[in-house]
């Protein structure tokens, strides 16, 4: 995550809140994967899916523009 922040969030390519959102998604994923006594609330899981979908969409838009600008599309 620190590399993503350094190269994409700090320079302003993606919004600052992406770091916090990705961290929350990671924590909830770990609860789902390893938290035998903990669970992720279904409402939180739905919100996580919306958050992840938004992040992936933004990254895909960035990559399309990047590839177009470099002639690699």
HELIX and SHEET records of a PDB file:
HELIX    1   1 UNK A    2  UNK A    4  1                                   3    
HELIX    2   2 UNK A    5  UNK A    9  3                                   5    
HELIX    3   3 UNK A   17  UNK A   34  1                                  18    
HELIX    4   4 UNK A   42  UNK A   70  1                                  29    
END                                                                             
